[in-house]
Amino acid sequence: MKKEYDLSKMKKRRNPYASRLKKQVTIRMGTDIIAYFKSLAEESGIPYQNLINLYLRDCVENHRKLSLKWAS
């Protein structure tokens, strides 16, 4: 094994699985929701979009359902 390798000659290659991992969407959210996740992001050091993704993933994995009750 060499002590050093010359990586400048390597060809760049995109991750072939990247498109399967996440899909970009446009969604409208309240400014208060974004501000909340941005404040959490500052505390934790995790980007706020990743925090939103983690929260939604937790909802999916735990089969959380929103309980809505409309006033009569």
PESULPE-V918354 format. One record per pair of residues at least 12 apart in sequence whose C-alpha atoms are under 10 Angstrom apart, sorted by the first residue. I is the first residue (numbers start at 1). J is the second residue. D is the distance in Angstrom with one decimal. If there is no record, write none. Layout:
I_J_D ; I_J_D
This chain:
22_53_9.9 ; 33_52_9.7 ; 34_48_8.0 ; 34_49_9.1 ; 34_52_9.0 ; 35_48_9.2 ; 36_48_9.0 ; 37_49_8.0 ; 37_50_9.5 ; 37_51_6.9 ; 37_52_7.0 ; 38_51_8.8 ; 38_52_9.7
